[in-house]
């Protein structure tokens, strides 16, 4: 087993020359939020846009885990400097706030809009740039240095995967399926493509086919025909990249960014607004606690943030007392040389990308397959305080991101004990991001899944707020388990065959992977080797939720839509011809409506009851919606105002 990188946190005094901190903030713009709109008793909000200038000591034990921190350029004080952009949204009258700092982790530099319900409750919103490789307009960024070795450029072999959803002439180097054109590419050392290898294949299980050097180039063909304009940051293929293929590029890159500083910067800016009492802090003495929410990539960020020990500031004070990790069951490759924090590791996309390695679980466990022992909260345990955590998920995370390994043993035979400070909620039969409509998805040929978890997610956020501020316990965890027989192998879910709906029982499997002697899989840190080894004899058992007679999932938190369904809602779907046919379709689910009448369903041999058989009339449908909504409000899984809105929608819906 590999040597684990050290993480130690101890009580320190604030010393300018030896500790990481925000040394200066600049407010570039202050403006009324939403044209001065009043948000309940909280009143008006103002939006502050600014920059935070921070310093990190490369010799401080709190920062030793940061990859390549010892290879960073130093300023005149011997510190590693960074500059992060931030946005602060606060009540004009802070005495009307609930004094809760709500850190909303930007996704690839994009800000998630503030929730009106939370603003009415007096939340203080903060967003801060953390991903040092983001490019593009209107994105929160952070400037981090490039690592060098004795003043010389660092180079390394890099494996990149390029997947497109439509014909595309040019891709950014090392961008990947999830970051693509918003990722600052790692430059190639040479424009001679004989120094690199580009392959393509339809399925990840296929043997890769090498593309002749004459048919691709380090070049930009976005405005010129192939071979285009030579480029050290872009790659082009004759005829363009097509969506039926997985393209893989192995090349020699240079100038790795010290991306792990994003963890320290997040720690320090939240600590600054929490604890600094100087006049330059607009929140001085106004915050009682801090909660973080991270969605998807950002949820993976928060799991790594905790695991690497960044939830304690330099005075050993807690950064976050609460955390909602949403649709993010993995960890993130931020603290990696030539890291790509936008990576996915799906069944079709970036299969050999790190991020799915153990420890999977919140509490410490021993993985007998990898021989790694530990848990996401180990550092928090050593620091002496545990944040209150809600882990909320769509069913896509079970099919694509192996969520079951967070709650079961590696063989899929036993449920694990979940720590008292953790709640887990599966939003049953939902896809990664709910569809706004039921339009046909071009990857699958089926309507995307509109079953939304937003109402329950909002209710749980308020439950997390109360858990942190008042100690009021949230609803108990709701997720499928082996013991309840609601968590099973993918080919045993009880799927009822439906006309023209393909089902393969396909799930994103996982084997132990070895990324080389310089990479620490446990800490998700280090340098990824050129040829990662997959140990096929050490295979994990991935389980997924069982379904009912309507092919809707059981065992999790059912939304109002699922309690009074209009069809089948899935968190998975399969790619159609021309798009890697038969593989899982990235983060997409499906919606298969019920037949309107019994006669209509019998024509298609549909075993699911029709709307007519189910509800008989619009009035009866509305009655069922009202009953289900009332129960969800009582369970604290839906807010009264959201229930009223959904009831009105049901009243306006004409099923017959």
C-alpha positions as CSV (number, residue, x, y, z in Angstrom):
1,X,0.0,0.0,0.0
2,X,1.3,3.4,-0.9
3,X,2.6,5.9,1.6
4,X,-0.2,8.4,2.6
5,X,0.5,12.1,2.3
6,X,0.4,13.8,5.8
7,X,-2.5,15.9,6.9
8,X,-2.0,17.4,10.3
9,X,-4.0,20.3,11.8
10,X,-3.0,21.9,15.1
11,X,-3.7,25.1,17.1
12,X,-1.6,28.0,15.7
13,X,-1.4,31.7,16.4
14,X,-2.1,34.2,13.7
15,X,1.3,35.2,12.3
16,X,1.5,37.2,9.1
17,X,4.8,35.8,7.9
18,X,3.9,32.1,8.3
19,X,0.2,31.5,7.8
20,X,-2.2,31.4,5.0
21,X,-4.7,34.2,5.0
22,X,-6.6,36.8,3.1
23,X,-4.3,39.9,3.3
24,X,-6.6,42.3,1.4
25,X,-9.9,42.5,-0.3
26,X,-11.1,44.9,-2.9
27,X,-14.7,45.7,-3.5
28,X,-15.0,46.6,-7.2
29,X,-18.7,47.1,-7.3
30,X,-21.6,47.5,-4.9
31,X,-25.2,47.5,-6.3
32,X,-28.8,47.0,-5.2
33,X,-29.8,43.4,-5.7
34,X,-32.9,42.7,-7.9
35,X,-33.6,46.4,-8.3
36,X,-34.1,46.9,-4.6
37,X,-36.7,44.2,-4.2
38,X,-37.9,43.4,-0.7
39,X,-37.4,39.8,0.5
40,X,-39.8,39.3,3.3
41,X,-38.9,40.6,6.7
42,X,-35.2,40.6,5.6
43,X,-35.8,43.5,3.3
44,X,-33.4,44.6,0.6
45,X,-30.2,43.0,-0.4
46,X,-27.0,44.4,-1.9
47,X,-24.5,42.7,-4.2
48,X,-20.8,43.2,-3.7
49,X,-18.4,42.1,-6.4
50,X,-14.7,42.0,-5.5
51,X,-11.3,40.3,-5.3
52,X,-9.5,38.7,-2.4
53,X,-5.8,38.6,-2.3
54,X,-4.4,35.7,-0.3
55,X,-1.1,34.2,0.7
56,X,-0.2,30.7,1.6
57,X,3.0,29.6,3.4
58,X,4.6,26.7,1.6
59,X,6.2,25.5,4.8
60,X,3.1,25.6,7.0
61,X,1.8,22.1,7.9
62,X,-1.7,23.2,7.0
63,X,-0.7,23.6,3.4
64,X,1.8,20.7,3.0
65,X,-0.8,18.6,1.3
66,X,-1.2,21.0,-1.6
67,X,0.4,19.4,-4.7
68,X,3.6,21.2,-5.9
69,X,3.3,24.0,-3.3
70,X,7.0,23.7,-2.7
71,X,7.6,24.4,-6.4
72,X,5.5,27.6,-6.5
73,X,7.1,31.1,-7.0
74,X,7.4,33.1,-3.8
75,X,6.7,36.8,-3.2
76,X,8.9,39.1,-1.2
77,X,7.5,37.7,2.1
78,X,8.3,34.1,1.1
79,X,4.6,33.3,0.5
80,X,2.7,31.8,-2.4
81,X,0.1,34.4,-3.6
82,X,-3.2,34.0,-5.3
83,X,-6.1,36.3,-6.3
84,X,-9.7,35.1,-6.2
85,X,-12.8,36.8,-7.4
86,X,-15.9,36.7,-5.2
87,X,-19.5,37.8,-5.0
88,X,-21.2,38.6,-1.7
89,X,-25.0,39.0,-1.4
90,X,-26.1,40.3,1.9
91,X,-29.0,42.1,3.5
92,X,-28.6,45.9,3.5
93,X,-29.7,45.7,7.2
94,X,-27.6,42.8,8.6
95,X,-29.5,42.9,11.8
96,X,-32.4,41.3,9.8
97,X,-30.2,38.4,8.6
98,X,-30.2,35.0,10.1
99,X,-26.4,35.4,10.5
100,X,-25.8,32.3,8.4
101,X,-23.0,32.6,5.8
102,X,-24.1,30.4,2.9
103,X,-21.1,29.5,0.7
104,X,-22.4,28.4,-2.7
105,X,-19.5,26.7,-4.6
106,X,-19.4,27.9,-8.3
107,X,-19.6,25.2,-10.9
108,X,-16.9,25.7,-13.5
109,X,-16.9,29.4,-12.6
110,X,-20.7,29.7,-12.9
111,X,-22.8,31.1,-10.0
112,X,-25.9,29.3,-9.0
113,X,-28.7,31.9,-8.5
114,X,-29.8,32.8,-5.0
115,X,-33.0,31.1,-3.9
116,X,-35.8,33.5,-3.1
117,X,-37.0,31.4,-0.2
118,X,-33.6,31.5,1.4
119,X,-33.2,35.2,0.9
120,X,-36.5,35.8,2.8
121,X,-34.9,33.8,5.6
122,X,-32.0,36.2,5.8
123,X,-29.2,34.1,4.3
124,X,-25.9,35.8,3.5
125,X,-24.7,34.3,0.2
126,X,-21.0,34.1,-0.8
127,X,-19.5,32.7,-4.0
128,X,-15.7,32.5,-4.6
129,X,-13.5,31.4,-7.5
130,X,-11.6,28.2,-6.8
131,X,-10.9,26.5,-10.2
132,X,-7.7,27.9,-11.5
133,X,-8.0,26.5,-15.0
134,X,-11.3,28.2,-15.9
135,X,-11.5,30.5,-19.0
136,X,-14.4,32.5,-20.5
137,X,-16.5,35.5,-19.6
138,X,-18.9,35.9,-16.7
139,X,-17.2,33.2,-14.6
140,X,-15.7,33.5,-11.1
141,X,-12.0,32.8,-11.4
142,X,-8.9,32.4,-9.3
143,X,-5.3,33.2,-10.4
144,X,-2.9,30.5,-9.2
145,X,0.8,30.2,-10.0
146,X,2.5,27.7,-12.3
147,X,4.9,25.2,-10.7
148,X,8.5,25.2,-11.9
149,X,11.5,23.1,-10.9
150,X,14.7,25.1,-10.3
151,X,13.3,27.8,-12.5
152,X,12.7,25.4,-15.4
153,X,9.4,24.3,-17.0
154,X,7.8,21.2,-15.7
155,X,6.7,18.7,-18.3
156,X,4.7,15.5,-18.0
157,X,2.9,12.9,-20.1
158,X,-0.9,13.6,-20.1
159,X,-3.8,11.4,-21.1
160,X,-6.8,13.4,-22.3
161,X,-10.2,12.2,-23.5
162,X,-12.2,14.2,-26.0
163,X,-15.9,13.5,-26.5
164,X,-18.4,15.8,-28.4
165,X,-22.2,15.8,-28.7
166,X,-22.1,17.2,-32.3
167,X,-19.6,17.4,-35.1
168,X,-16.8,19.7,-33.9
169,X,-13.6,20.7,-35.8
170,X,-11.4,21.6,-32.9
171,X,-11.1,20.8,-29.2
172,X,-9.0,22.3,-26.3
173,X,-6.2,20.0,-25.2
174,X,-6.9,18.1,-22.0
175,X,-10.3,19.8,-21.8
176,X,-12.3,16.5,-21.4
177,X,-16.0,15.8,-22.0
178,X,-17.1,18.0,-19.1
179,X,-14.9,21.1,-19.4
180,X,-14.1,21.3,-23.1
181,X,-14.0,24.9,-24.2
182,X,-14.0,26.4,-20.6
183,X,-10.7,24.8,-19.6
184,X,-7.3,26.4,-19.9
185,X,-5.5,23.7,-21.8
186,X,-2.1,22.4,-20.8
187,X,0.2,23.3,-23.7
188,X,1.9,20.7,-25.7
189,X,5.7,20.8,-25.6
190,X,5.9,20.1,-29.3
191,X,3.7,20.7,-32.4
192,X,5.1,17.6,-34.0
193,X,2.3,15.1,-33.5
194,X,4.7,12.2,-34.0
195,X,5.5,12.9,-30.3
196,X,1.8,12.1,-29.4
197,X,-0.8,9.5,-30.0
198,X,-4.5,10.1,-30.9
199,X,-6.9,7.2,-31.0
200,X,-10.6,6.7,-31.3
201,X,-13.2,4.0,-30.3
202,X,-16.9,3.7,-30.1
203,X,-17.1,2.0,-26.6
204,X,-14.7,2.2,-23.7
205,X,-14.5,-1.6,-23.9
206,X,-13.3,-1.5,-27.6
207,X,-9.7,-1.6,-28.6
208,X,-8.6,1.9,-29.5
209,X,-7.8,2.6,-33.2
210,X,-4.9,4.9,-33.8
211,X,-5.6,7.9,-36.1
212,X,-2.8,8.4,-38.7
213,X,-0.6,11.4,-37.9
214,X,-1.6,12.9,-41.3
215,X,-5.3,13.0,-40.2
216,X,-4.9,15.2,-37.1
217,X,-2.8,18.1,-35.9
218,X,-2.1,20.4,-32.9
219,X,-4.0,23.1,-34.6
220,X,-7.1,25.3,-34.6
221,X,-9.6,24.6,-37.4
222,X,-12.4,26.6,-36.1
223,X,-11.9,29.2,-38.8
224,X,-9.7,27.4,-41.3
225,X,-9.9,24.1,-43.1
226,X,-7.7,21.2,-41.9
227,X,-4.8,21.3,-41.1
228,X,-5.7,24.8,-39.8
229,X,-3.6,27.1,-37.8
230,X,-0.9,25.5,-35.6
231,X,-1.7,25.7,-31.9
232,X,-0.1,24.6,-28.7
233,X,-3.4,24.4,-26.9
234,X,-5.8,22.9,-29.4
235,X,-6.2,19.7,-31.4
236,X,-8.1,19.2,-34.7
237,X,-9.1,16.1,-36.7
238,X,-9.6,15.9,-40.5
239,X,-13.3,15.9,-41.0
240,X,-13.9,16.9,-37.4
241,X,-14.6,15.1,-34.1
242,X,-17.8,13.1,-34.3
243,X,-20.2,12.1,-31.5
244,X,-19.9,8.4,-32.2
245,X,-16.4,8.2,-30.9
246,X,-14.3,8.4,-27.8
247,X,-11.1,10.2,-28.8
248,X,-8.0,9.7,-26.5
249,X,-4.9,11.8,-26.8
250,X,-1.5,11.1,-25.1
251,X,0.9,14.0,-25.3
252,X,3.6,15.8,-23.4
253,X,2.3,18.8,-21.6
254,X,4.0,21.7,-19.8
255,X,3.4,24.3,-17.1
256,X,1.1,22.6,-14.5
257,X,-1.0,25.0,-12.4
258,X,-1.0,24.7,-8.7
259,X,-4.8,24.0,-8.6
260,X,-4.9,22.7,-5.1
261,X,-4.6,26.3,-3.9
262,X,-8.4,26.4,-4.6
263,X,-9.0,24.5,-1.4
264,X,-6.9,26.8,0.7
265,X,-8.4,29.9,-0.9
266,X,-11.9,28.6,-0.1
267,X,-10.9,27.9,3.4
268,X,-9.4,31.4,3.9
269,X,-12.0,33.5,2.3
270,X,-14.8,31.9,4.3
271,X,-12.7,32.2,7.5
272,X,-12.0,35.9,6.7
273,X,-15.7,36.7,6.4
274,X,-16.5,34.5,9.5
275,X,-13.9,35.7,11.9
276,X,-12.0,38.9,10.8
277,X,-13.2,41.8,12.9
278,X,-11.4,44.6,11.0
279,X,-13.4,47.3,9.3
280,X,-12.5,45.9,5.8
281,X,-14.8,42.9,6.5
282,X,-18.3,43.9,5.6
283,X,-19.6,41.0,7.7
284,X,-17.5,41.7,10.8
285,X,-19.2,40.2,13.9
286,X,-22.3,39.3,11.9
287,X,-22.0,35.6,11.2
288,X,-22.8,32.8,13.7
289,X,-22.1,29.8,11.4
290,X,-21.3,28.9,7.8
291,X,-22.9,26.3,5.5
292,X,-21.5,25.2,2.1
293,X,-23.5,23.8,-0.7
294,X,-21.8,22.1,-3.7
295,X,-23.7,20.8,-6.7
296,X,-22.2,18.0,-8.9
297,X,-18.6,18.9,-9.5
298,X,-18.8,21.2,-6.5
299,X,-20.1,18.4,-4.3
300,X,-17.1,16.4,-5.3
301,X,-15.0,19.5,-4.4
302,X,-16.5,19.6,-0.9
303,X,-15.9,15.9,-0.2
304,X,-12.2,16.4,-1.1
305,X,-12.1,19.7,0.9
306,X,-13.1,17.8,4.0
307,X,-11.0,14.8,3.3
308,X,-7.8,16.8,2.8
309,X,-8.3,18.7,6.1
310,X,-9.3,22.1,4.9
311,X,-12.3,22.5,7.1
312,X,-10.1,24.0,9.9
313,X,-8.7,27.5,9.5
314,X,-5.2,28.6,10.7
315,X,-6.6,29.1,14.3
316,X,-8.2,25.7,14.2
317,X,-11.6,27.2,14.0
318,X,-14.3,25.5,11.9
319,X,-14.8,26.8,8.4
320,X,-18.1,25.2,7.8
321,X,-20.5,23.9,10.5
322,X,-22.8,22.4,7.9
323,X,-22.6,21.2,4.3
324,X,-24.9,20.0,1.6
325,X,-23.1,17.8,-0.8
326,X,-25.5,17.5,-3.8
327,X,-25.3,15.0,-6.7
328,X,-21.6,14.7,-6.0
329,X,-20.5,11.3,-4.6
330,X,-16.9,11.3,-5.8
331,X,-13.8,13.3,-5.1
332,X,-12.1,15.8,-7.4
333,X,-8.7,15.8,-9.1
334,X,-7.9,19.4,-8.1
335,X,-4.8,18.5,-6.0
336,X,-3.1,16.8,-8.8
337,X,-0.2,17.8,-11.1
338,X,-1.8,18.6,-14.5
339,X,-5.2,18.2,-12.7
340,X,-8.5,18.4,-14.5
341,X,-11.2,19.2,-11.9
342,X,-13.9,19.1,-14.6
343,X,-13.4,15.3,-15.1
344,X,-16.2,12.8,-14.8
345,X,-15.3,9.2,-14.8
346,X,-18.6,8.0,-16.3
347,X,-19.4,4.7,-18.0
348,X,-18.7,6.2,-21.4
349,X,-16.8,9.3,-20.6
350,X,-13.3,9.5,-19.1
351,X,-13.5,5.9,-17.9
352,X,-9.8,5.8,-16.7
353,X,-10.0,9.2,-15.0
354,X,-9.1,9.3,-11.3
355,X,-11.7,10.5,-8.8
356,X,-13.6,7.3,-8.0
357,X,-11.0,5.8,-5.8
358,X,-11.5,4.8,-2.1
359,X,-12.2,5.8,0.5
360,X,-15.8,6.1,-0.6
361,X,-17.5,6.3,2.7
362,X,-18.1,9.1,5.2
363,X,-16.9,7.0,8.2
364,X,-13.6,5.2,8.2
365,X,-13.7,1.7,6.6
366,X,-11.2,-0.8,5.3
367,X,-11.5,-1.6,1.6
368,X,-10.1,-5.1,1.3
369,X,-9.8,-4.8,-2.5
370,X,-7.5,-1.8,-2.6
371,X,-6.3,-2.2,1.0
372,X,-7.0,1.5,1.6
373,X,-8.4,2.3,5.0
374,X,-10.1,5.6,5.8
375,X,-13.1,7.9,5.4
376,X,-14.0,11.3,4.1
377,X,-14.3,12.6,7.7
378,X,-11.0,11.4,9.0
379,X,-9.4,14.8,9.1
380,X,-12.5,16.3,10.7
381,X,-12.3,13.7,13.4
382,X,-8.7,14.7,14.2
383,X,-9.5,18.4,14.1
384,X,-12.1,17.8,16.9
385,X,-15.3,19.0,15.2
386,X,-17.7,17.4,12.8
387,X,-19.8,19.4,10.3
388,X,-23.4,18.4,9.9
389,X,-23.7,16.9,6.5
390,X,-26.6,16.3,4.1
391,X,-25.7,14.2,1.1
392,X,-28.4,14.5,-1.5
393,X,-28.5,12.5,-4.7
394,X,-30.3,11.8,-7.9
395,X,-30.6,8.2,-9.1
396,X,-28.0,9.0,-11.9
397,X,-25.3,8.9,-9.2
398,X,-26.2,5.3,-8.5
399,X,-26.0,4.2,-12.1
400,X,-23.1,6.4,-13.2
401,X,-21.1,7.3,-10.1
402,X,-21.4,4.1,-8.0
403,X,-23.1,5.8,-5.1
404,X,-23.9,2.4,-3.5
405,X,-20.3,2.0,-2.4
406,X,-20.8,5.0,0.0
407,X,-23.4,2.9,2.0
408,X,-22.4,-0.7,1.5
409,X,-19.4,-2.9,1.7
410,X,-17.3,-3.4,-1.5
411,X,-19.0,-6.7,-2.2
412,X,-22.5,-5.3,-2.1
413,X,-23.6,-7.7,0.7
414,X,-23.9,-5.5,3.8
415,X,-25.2,-2.0,4.6
416,X,-22.8,0.2,6.5
417,X,-23.5,2.4,9.5
418,X,-23.9,6.0,8.6
419,X,-22.4,8.6,11.1
420,X,-24.8,10.5,13.3
421,X,-23.7,13.8,11.7
422,X,-24.6,12.6,8.2
423,X,-27.9,12.4,6.4
424,X,-28.3,10.7,3.0
425,X,-31.3,11.3,0.8
426,X,-31.8,9.8,-2.7
427,X,-34.4,11.7,-4.8
428,X,-35.8,8.6,-6.4
429,X,-36.3,8.4,-10.1
430,X,-34.5,11.7,-10.9
431,X,-31.8,12.5,-13.3
432,X,-28.6,14.4,-12.4
433,X,-30.2,17.8,-13.3
434,X,-34.0,17.8,-13.7
435,X,-35.1,18.6,-17.3
436,X,-37.1,21.8,-17.7
437,X,-39.3,20.1,-20.2
438,X,-39.8,16.7,-21.8
439,X,-38.1,17.4,-25.1
440,X,-36.4,14.6,-26.9
441,X,-32.8,14.2,-25.9
442,X,-30.5,13.9,-29.0
443,X,-28.2,11.4,-27.3
444,X,-30.9,9.0,-26.5
445,X,-34.0,9.7,-28.7
446,X,-36.2,9.7,-25.5
447,X,-37.7,12.6,-23.5
448,X,-35.4,13.7,-20.7
449,X,-36.6,13.3,-17.1
450,X,-38.6,16.3,-15.8
451,X,-39.1,14.8,-12.3
452,X,-37.7,17.6,-10.2
453,X,-36.2,17.2,-6.7
454,X,-36.0,21.0,-6.2
455,X,-38.9,21.3,-3.8
456,X,-37.6,18.6,-1.4
457,X,-34.0,19.9,-1.8
458,X,-35.1,23.4,-0.7
459,X,-37.0,21.9,2.3
460,X,-33.9,19.9,3.3
461,X,-31.7,23.0,3.0
462,X,-33.9,24.7,5.6
463,X,-33.7,21.6,7.7
464,X,-29.9,21.8,7.5
465,X,-30.0,25.5,8.5
466,X,-32.1,24.6,11.6
467,X,-29.8,21.7,12.4
468,X,-26.8,24.0,12.4
469,X,-28.3,27.1,14.1
470,X,-30.7,25.6,16.6
471,X,-29.9,21.9,16.8
472,X,-33.3,20.8,15.5
473,X,-32.8,17.3,14.0
474,X,-33.5,16.9,10.3
475,X,-35.6,14.1,8.7
476,X,-34.0,10.7,8.9
477,X,-31.9,9.5,6.0
478,X,-34.0,8.1,3.1
479,X,-32.0,6.0,0.7
480,X,-32.2,2.4,-0.7
481,X,-30.6,-0.4,1.3
482,X,-29.7,-4.0,1.0
483,X,-31.6,-4.8,4.2
484,X,-34.8,-3.4,2.8
485,X,-34.3,-5.2,-0.5
486,X,-34.5,-1.8,-2.3
487,X,-30.8,-1.8,-3.4
488,X,-29.9,-4.6,-5.8
489,X,-27.8,-5.5,-8.8
490,X,-28.7,-3.7,-12.0
491,X,-30.0,-6.8,-13.7
492,X,-32.3,-7.6,-10.7
493,X,-34.1,-4.3,-10.3
494,X,-37.4,-5.8,-11.5
495,X,-37.6,-3.8,-14.8
496,X,-40.9,-4.4,-16.7
497,X,-40.2,-4.6,-20.4
498,X,-41.7,-1.7,-22.3
499,X,-42.3,-1.4,-26.0
500,X,-39.3,0.2,-27.8
501,X,-37.5,1.1,-24.5
502,X,-34.1,-0.5,-24.4
503,X,-32.9,-1.9,-21.0
504,X,-29.5,-3.6,-20.6
505,X,-29.0,-3.5,-16.9
506,X,-25.9,-1.5,-17.6
507,X,-24.2,0.2,-14.7
508,X,-20.8,2.0,-14.4
509,X,-18.7,-0.7,-12.9
510,X,-15.4,-0.2,-11.1
511,X,-12.2,-2.1,-10.5
512,X,-9.2,-1.1,-8.4
513,X,-6.9,1.2,-10.4
514,X,-3.3,2.0,-9.9
515,X,-2.2,5.4,-11.2
516,X,1.5,4.9,-10.6
517,X,4.0,5.2,-7.7
518,X,3.8,9.1,-7.6
519,X,0.0,9.2,-7.2
520,X,-1.8,8.7,-3.8
521,X,-5.2,7.3,-4.6
522,X,-6.3,7.6,-1.0
523,X,-5.6,11.4,-0.8
524,X,-6.4,11.9,-4.5
525,X,-3.1,13.8,-4.8
526,X,0.2,13.6,-6.6
527,X,1.2,12.8,-10.2
528,X,-0.8,10.5,-12.4
529,X,1.4,7.9,-14.1
530,X,1.5,7.5,-17.9
531,X,-0.1,4.0,-18.0
532,X,-2.6,3.5,-15.2
533,X,-3.3,-0.2,-14.5
534,X,-6.8,-1.6,-14.0
535,X,-6.8,-4.6,-11.8
536,X,-9.6,-6.6,-13.3
537,X,-9.5,-9.3,-10.7
538,X,-10.4,-6.7,-8.0
539,X,-13.9,-5.7,-8.9
540,X,-16.4,-3.7,-6.8
541,X,-20.1,-4.6,-6.7
542,X,-22.2,-1.6,-7.7
543,X,-25.8,-1.7,-6.7
544,X,-28.8,0.4,-7.9
545,X,-32.3,1.1,-6.7
546,X,-35.1,-1.5,-7.3
547,X,-38.2,-0.4,-9.2
548,X,-41.9,-0.9,-8.7
549,X,-44.5,-2.2,-11.3
550,X,-44.4,1.2,-13.0
551,X,-40.6,1.0,-13.3
552,X,-40.2,3.9,-10.8
553,X,-37.6,3.6,-8.1
554,X,-38.3,2.5,-4.5
555,X,-36.4,3.1,-1.3
556,X,-35.6,6.7,-1.7
557,X,-37.3,10.1,-1.1
558,X,-40.2,10.3,-3.6
559,X,-41.1,13.7,-5.0
560,X,-44.7,14.8,-5.3
561,X,-44.4,14.0,-9.0
562,X,-43.3,10.4,-8.2
563,X,-46.1,10.0,-5.6
564,X,-48.7,10.9,-8.1
565,X,-46.9,9.9,-11.3
566,X,-47.7,10.5,-15.0
567,X,-45.2,8.1,-16.3
568,X,-41.9,6.3,-15.7
569,X,-38.9,8.4,-14.6
570,X,-35.4,7.1,-14.8
571,X,-31.9,8.3,-13.7
572,X,-30.3,6.4,-16.6
573,X,-30.7,6.1,-20.4
574,X,-28.8,4.5,-23.2
575,X,-27.1,6.2,-26.1
576,X,-28.6,5.8,-29.6
577,X,-27.0,5.0,-32.9
578,X,-24.3,7.5,-33.9
579,X,-23.6,8.5,-30.3
580,X,-21.9,5.4,-28.9
581,X,-25.0,3.2,-29.1
582,X,-25.8,1.2,-26.1
583,X,-23.6,3.0,-23.6
584,X,-25.0,5.0,-20.7
585,X,-25.9,8.5,-21.8
586,X,-23.7,10.7,-19.6
587,X,-26.0,12.3,-16.9
588,X,-29.3,11.8,-18.6
589,X,-32.5,10.0,-17.6
590,X,-35.7,9.2,-19.4
591,X,-39.4,10.0,-19.2
592,X,-41.8,7.4,-20.6
593,X,-45.4,8.7,-20.2
594,X,-48.3,6.4,-19.2
595,X,-50.8,5.7,-21.9
596,X,-53.9,7.9,-21.7
597,X,-56.4,5.0,-21.9
598,X,-56.4,1.3,-21.4
599,X,-57.0,0.7,-25.1
600,X,-54.0,2.7,-25.9
601,X,-51.7,0.9,-23.5
602,X,-52.9,-2.5,-24.7
603,X,-51.9,-1.7,-28.3
604,X,-48.3,-1.3,-27.1
605,X,-48.5,-4.2,-24.6
606,X,-47.8,-1.7,-21.8
607,X,-48.2,-3.3,-18.4
608,X,-48.4,0.0,-16.6
609,X,-51.9,1.3,-15.8
610,X,-53.1,4.1,-18.0
611,X,-54.0,7.6,-16.7
612,X,-57.6,6.7,-17.2
613,X,-57.3,3.5,-15.1
614,X,-55.2,5.3,-12.5
615,X,-57.0,8.5,-11.8
616,X,-60.5,8.2,-13.6
617,X,-60.9,12.0,-13.6
618,X,-59.0,15.3,-13.3
619,X,-60.7,15.9,-10.0
620,X,-59.4,12.6,-8.6
621,X,-55.9,13.3,-9.8
622,X,-55.9,16.7,-8.0
623,X,-57.3,15.0,-4.9
624,X,-54.4,12.6,-4.8
625,X,-51.9,15.5,-5.4
626,X,-53.3,17.4,-2.5
627,X,-53.1,14.4,-0.2
628,X,-49.6,13.6,-1.1
629,X,-48.5,17.3,-0.8
630,X,-50.0,17.6,2.6
631,X,-48.1,14.5,3.8
632,X,-44.8,15.8,2.4
633,X,-45.2,19.1,4.2
634,X,-45.9,17.2,7.4
635,X,-42.7,15.2,6.8
636,X,-40.7,18.4,6.3
637,X,-39.9,17.3,2.8
638,X,-41.8,20.1,1.1
639,X,-42.5,23.7,2.0
640,X,-46.1,24.9,2.2
641,X,-45.7,27.5,-0.5
642,X,-44.2,24.9,-2.8
643,X,-47.0,22.6,-2.1
644,X,-49.6,25.3,-2.9
645,X,-47.8,26.0,-6.3
646,X,-47.8,22.3,-7.3
647,X,-51.4,21.9,-6.4
648,X,-52.4,24.8,-8.6
649,X,-50.3,23.3,-11.4
650,X,-52.3,20.0,-11.0
651,X,-55.6,21.9,-11.1
652,X,-54.6,23.5,-14.4
653,X,-53.4,20.2,-15.9
654,X,-56.0,18.5,-18.2
655,X,-55.3,14.8,-18.3
656,X,-58.7,13.9,-19.8
